[in-house]
Amino acid sequence: MLAPVHHILPLTTIQRERVLPINGRVVARVNQKVSPADVVADVSWAREHVLIDVGRALNLPPDAADKLIQCKVGDRLAAGAVIATGRGMMPKTVKVPRDGKVVVTGGGQIMLEVGETRTELRAGIPGNVVQVIPDRGVVIQTAGALIQGVWGNGRVDTGVLTNLAEKPDSVLAAGRLDVSLRGSVIIAGQCREADTLQAAAELPVRGLILASLFPSLLPLAREMRYPIMLTDGFGSMPMNSAAYRLLTTNAKREATVKAEALDRYSGVWPEVIIPLPISSEPDSPPDVTTFAEGQTVRMRFPPAAGMIGTILVLHTGLSTLPSGLRAPAADIKLENGEQVLIPLINLEVVG
């Protein structure tokens, strides 16, 4: 049976796409070395559209109004520019109300794009550009430690890892966040109070890597301008031992927190990337594998969600679970020594 792989790796090759939401201009080139803050692509787009009804303004039918329109698609017009003039001794004029670009004409009307905004796409991670995606972005490759999580608030930033989690289940309080942590990426356990997220924003930090977050704080976490990544879930869950060990042993190194929303179907995960020096390029990690005895696995769902264990016996056929249901399953030895029967659907391989 195929098994999803949850990547918690001390050293691997990492390739990540960085793409614009719409077609734009790619400014990076293949083999270019980039830092997280480097702009690799940009795009200008309009926030609003304004429809100007020339026919109605001049009291003319659409065909007649079209003949009087003095602009074409693609023209950039300044506010107050005349776009049509009526006939007669004292002709009426139609002017553009705001700066904009003509995108449609016809039927006695024109449509303008107004309120232009420029969006810059930054590399997000350090590495080398290995592919340019025309008009959209790039693929960047780097080598280092990779720790994937289960939830992110959609932000990306880079900073030096600072460990405030003495234990995997430590609770981060606002009082722990002082000015010495400004610009850091904080490793912590649980977050239970809104004041903690606000205090981190006021410093500001470059990111929070948390084991878990109280569900009531989700709306506020989504609003924060710094990245927040959860390694394990919601409520009062401790950080899984594999992630805790790898993160804390890399404290004081620079790390990028890509707190993107989890999408298993497209293979997008919230993750922490810690670039490391290498003498030779390590292998890229697989996204799927097959279950096998001896593998390290992580429980995906309650009651043992987030716990790490080892597959002792991989049963053939269907096994009867404590609930009475029958499903493919394995005997798992958890880190606390307990042995449990877990359905394979509740497991993902750590590696």
Helices and strands as residue ranges (DSSP letters): E 2-6, E 8-19, E 25-26, E 33-34, E 39-53, H 54-58, H 62-68, E 76-77, E 82-85, E 93-95, E 100-106, E 109-122, E 127-133, E 137-148, E 151-152, E 156-163, E 171-172, G 174-176, G 179-181, E 184-187, E 190-191, H 194-202, E 207-213, G 215-217, H 218-223, E 228-234, H 241-249, E 254-258, E 271-275, E 288-290, E 296-299, E 308-314, E 319-320, E 326-327, E 329-334, E 339-343, G 344-346, E 347-350
